[in-house]
Amino acid sequence: MKDMWEYKQVIVIPEDVEMSPGKLGVQVAHASITPILKNLNRFDEIKEWFDDGKQQKKVVLKIKNRSKLLNFRDKATDEGYICEVIRDAGRTEVEPGTITALGFFPMKSEDIDKLTKKLSLFS
């Protein structure tokens, strides 16, 4: 029987890192795939998100700066959320090691919304 929950993945971008649209797209891609690849043992949850009928729903949110992103990550991991900070290799637009995104493992929308309710959509 199919789980009746809607699943989604959240990606958080710090507003204090200037990136071209192309660079931003690549960082979002890294933030999407990294937490999945690092948690392949959670196959049933990945499959639920993949088969949810929502085409692997993703939401990109913004946070004021990298410091707040790290604090947000700490709060998230303290509460049991699975997420990965993305640091750029520094080959093009930003310095090596620059934090460019925070990617969450796909989860029930209801659960991730509790954590992210104060963040706005990235625009």
N, C-alpha and C positions, 0 to 999 in steps of 0.2 A: 504494500500500500504506500502511495506517495505521501511524503511529509507535506503538510499543508502550509508550511512556512515559506515565505519568499526569502531568497538568499540574495546577497549583494556583496560587492567588494568596495571598500572605501580606500581612496588614495588622498593624502593630505600634502599640499604644496606650500612651502614657506613663501610669503610675499616679498621677503627681502633678498631673494636671489633673482637677478635679472637673467631671463632666458628667452631666446627666440622661440617662436611657435614650434619650430621643428625640434629644438632641443627639449622643450617642455614635453612634447609628444613622446620622445624617446625616454625621458625620465619617468613619465607615467607608465610606459610599457615596462620598464625595469621594476617599478613599484608594484605593478600588477603581477608579474610572473615570479618574482623572487620569493615572496612568502609561500607561494604554492610549491615551487620547486624544493624549498627547504622543509616542507611538511607533506611530502608525498605519502607518508604513512597514514595520513588522514584522508585516504582515497574516497571513502563513502561521502564525506562532506564536500570534497571537490566535485564528485559526480553529481551530488544533489544540486550544487550551484550550476554546474555545466548543463544539467538536464532540466533546469527549472523552467524552461520555456521563455525565459526573459533574456536569452542570448548573453548569458554571463554578465548580468547587470553590474555596472560599475558607477561610482559617483566620485567626482573629484572635488574636494573641498579645499579651502584655504585657511592658513593660520598666519598670524602677524609676522613671525620671524623664526629663524632656526632654533633659537633658544627656547621659545615657546613650543616648537615642534618636539624638541627633546624632552621637555617637561611633560608634554602630552603623551609621548611614547612611554615615559616612565609610569605615568598614571595608568595608561592602558595595560602595560605588562603587569603592573601590580594588581590589576583587577582581572588578570587572566586572559586578556586579549592577545592574539598572535599577530605580530607586526614586525616589519623590517625597515630600518632606516636605509635610504639609498644615498650613497656618497659617490660623486662623480669622479671619473678617472682623470679629468682635467686636460683632455686632449684638444678641446675646442674652445668653449666659451667661458668656462669657470675654472678656478684653481683646483688642483688635485685635492680630493678629500672633501670638497664642498658638499654639504648636505642639500639635496635637491628634492627629496620626497620621503614620505612615510607610507608604506603599503601595508594594508591589513589582509590577512587571510580571509577569504570569503566566509560569510557567516549569516545567520538569520538577521534580516533587516531590523527586526524588533530589538535584537541584542546590541548591534552596532549603533543604532540610533540613540540608545541610552547614553553612549559615550560621546557621540559626535553632535548632539542636538544643538550645541551653541556655536558650531562652526557653520560658515556660509559656503555656498557653491563657489567654486573658482570661476572667475570670469575675466 
